Amino acid sequence: QVQLVESGGGLVQPGESLRLSCTASGFSASTYSMAWFRQTPGRDREGVARIDRVGYTTYADSVKGRFTISRDNVKNTLHLQMNSLKPEDTAVYYCMRSQGYWGQGTQVTVS
């Protein structure tokens, strides 16, 4: 079965950093395009960062230069390094694999 489990969220002050992790099970994360999304109440999920099978990365304009997506193929884990966090980054962050597979989300609060 396909399973994605996020971790690493928490409460931080503006300007601080967090590193999110997404542990994948049931498939090899290196063979799929994967991404991080985020969502706040009343808003659609926003694509934050994406990494394809080759390793090419793309970012939303709102996080470009501050966030870095990466993948550890040995541990089958996706990461999102978030630096210089702002209050507007507050959201539930979700790990996603193509075909609509989602993790349970991890809360990030910047205040």
Summary of the structure (lengths in Angstrom):
residues: 111
radius of gyration: 13.0
end to end distance: 37.0
largest distance: 38.1
contacts: 329
relative contact order: 0.32
helix: 5%
strand: 51%
